[in-house]
Amino acid sequence: IAGKLFQRNLTVGLDLIALNIQRGRDHGLGSYVASRKVCGFGEARDFDDLAKSIHPNILNRLRTVYKHVSDIDLFVGLLAERPLKGAQVGPTLACILGDQFLRLKKGDRFWFENKSGPGAFTTEQLREIHKVSLARVLCDTVLEMRSIQRWPFNMESSYNPEMQCDSQCIPSLDISHWKE
């Protein structure tokens, strides 16, 4: 993705990171530190204020590229952050993704949890829907599947062992709540 994007038979390709940085500038996205502030992580007045969020080696590289901490491009800052425990992204990107998802959810009148939309589910129906997991969907729809780990996107491990599809740990949907 660095110098190889859309390369085809040419000797030079595009750089996805550079494209994303430029897109952010073209679209008028705020800086990384401005986004941190909006997310409630405080104002960063100098590079040292980012020491808890960004590894010192990366912070030193940012110092050589950017004149001032407020110049750090959003995309660069998001990639530079240390990931949150158990996550793939840092706190600022987690905040942005969470805010975006919340707005999409609340703004969609057909979102299944919205109680006022057309065809809204009852409280009992929602309770049943919330019990459903990907493991349950796969157990119910893949022919001859007898067992699966509880979280199918994660590798099988002692924390995520393979379980029988009829296990109570992979609850089934009770469709009696849809009877009229």
C-alpha positions in Angstrom: 0.0 0.0 0.0 3.0 2.3 0.2 4.0 3.0 -3.4 2.2 -0.1 -4.9 -1.4 1.0 -5.0 -2.9 0.8 -8.5 0.7 0.0 -9.8 -0.3 -2.5 -12.5 2.6 -2.6 -15.0 3.9 0.8 -14.2 7.1 1.2 -12.2 5.5 3.6 -9.7 2.2 3.2 -7.8 0.3 5.4 -5.4 0.7 5.5 -1.6 -2.5 4.8 0.3 -1.4 6.5 3.5 -0.4 9.7 1.6 -3.7 9.6 -0.2 -5.7 9.3 3.0 -3.7 12.2 4.6 -4.4 14.4 1.5 -8.1 13.4 1.5 -8.3 14.5 5.1 -6.8 17.9 4.2 -9.0 18.2 1.1 -12.2 17.5 3.1 -11.2 20.0 5.8 -11.0 17.4 8.6 -9.7 18.9 11.8 -6.3 18.0 13.3 -5.6 15.0 15.4 -5.4 17.1 18.6 -8.7 18.9 17.8 -10.4 15.5 17.5 -8.8 14.3 20.8 -10.2 17.4 22.5 -13.7 16.9 21.0 -13.6 13.3 22.4 -12.8 14.7 25.9 -9.1 13.7 26.1 -8.0 17.2 26.9 -6.0 19.8 24.9 -2.5 18.9 23.7 -0.4 22.0 23.8 2.8 20.3 22.9 4.1 16.9 21.9 4.8 15.9 25.5 1.0 16.1 26.2 0.6 13.0 23.9 3.2 10.9 25.8 0.5 8.7 27.4 -1.3 8.0 24.1 1.6 7.6 21.7 4.8 5.6 22.1 8.0 7.8 22.6 9.7 6.5 19.4 6.6 7.5 17.3 6.3 10.8 19.1 9.9 11.6 18.2 9.2 10.9 14.6 6.1 13.1 14.7 8.3 15.9 16.1 10.6 15.7 13.1 7.7 15.8 10.6 5.3 18.3 12.2 6.4 21.8 13.3 3.7 21.9 16.1 1.5 19.3 17.8 -1.6 21.0 16.4 -0.3 20.3 12.8 -0.6 16.5 13.2 -3.0 15.2 10.6 -6.0 13.2 11.9 -5.2 10.0 10.0 -1.5 10.0 11.2 -2.5 10.7 14.8 -5.1 7.9 14.8 -2.6 5.4 13.5 0.1 6.6 16.0 -2.1 6.0 19.1 -1.5 3.0 21.3 -4.5 0.6 21.0 -6.9 0.4 23.9 -6.7 -2.8 25.9 -8.4 -5.6 24.0 -8.9 -3.4 21.0 -7.3 -2.7 17.6 -7.6 1.1 17.8 -6.6 3.8 20.1 -8.9 6.0 22.2 -9.6 8.8 19.7 -10.5 6.4 16.8 -12.6 4.4 19.3 -14.4 7.6 20.2 -15.0 8.6 16.5 -16.2 5.1 15.5 -18.5 5.0 18.6 -20.0 8.4 17.9 -20.5 7.5 14.2 -22.2 4.3 15.0 -24.4 5.9 17.6 -25.5 8.6 15.1 -26.2 6.0 12.4 -28.2 3.9 14.9 -30.3 6.8 16.3 -30.8 8.4 12.9 -32.1 5.2 11.2 -35.8 4.9 11.7 -35.6 1.3 10.7 -32.9 0.4 13.2 -34.3 -2.7 15.0 -33.9 -1.2 18.5 -35.9 2.0 17.7 -39.2 1.6 19.4 -41.1 4.2 17.4 -40.3 3.1 13.9 -42.6 1.2 11.5 -42.9 -2.4 12.6 -41.1 -1.8 15.9 -40.3 -4.9 18.0 -41.8 -5.5 21.4 -39.6 -5.6 24.5 -39.9 -9.4 24.6 -38.9 -9.6 20.9 -35.9 -7.4 21.5 -34.8 -9.4 24.4 -34.8 -12.5 22.2 -33.0 -10.8 19.4 -30.2 -9.6 21.8 -29.6 -13.2 22.8 -28.7 -14.2 19.2 -25.0 -14.5 18.4 -23.0 -15.2 15.2 -22.3 -18.6 16.7 -26.1 -19.3 16.9 -26.7 -18.0 13.4 -23.9 -20.3 12.0 -25.2 -23.3 14.1 -28.7 -22.8 12.7 -27.8 -22.2 9.1 -24.7 -24.2 8.2 -25.6 -27.8 7.3 -24.2 -30.5 9.6 -22.5 -28.0 11.9 -22.5 -29.5 15.4 -20.0 -27.3 17.3 -18.3 -23.9 17.1 -16.4 -21.5 19.3 -18.6 -18.9 21.1 -17.0 -16.0 19.2 -16.4 -17.4 15.7 -14.3 -14.4 14.5 -11.7 -15.2 17.2 -9.4 -18.3 17.2 -10.4 -21.2 19.3 -8.6 -21.1 22.6 -9.1 -21.8 26.3 -10.8 -18.5 26.5 -12.9 -19.2 23.4 -13.4 -23.0 23.4 -15.4 -25.0 20.8 -18.9 -25.7 22.1 -21.7 -27.9 21.0 -24.4 -26.0 19.1 -27.0 -27.2 21.6 -25.1 -25.7 24.5 -26.8 -23.2 26.8 -23.8 -21.0 26.2 -25.1 -20.4 22.6 -28.7 -19.5 23.3 -31.4 -20.1 20.7 -34.1 -17.7 19.6 -37.5 -18.3 21.1 -39.9 -17.4 18.2 -43.0 -17.7 20.3 -42.7 -14.0 21.0 -43.7 -13.3 17.4 -47.0 -15.2 17.6 -50.0 -12.9 17.3 
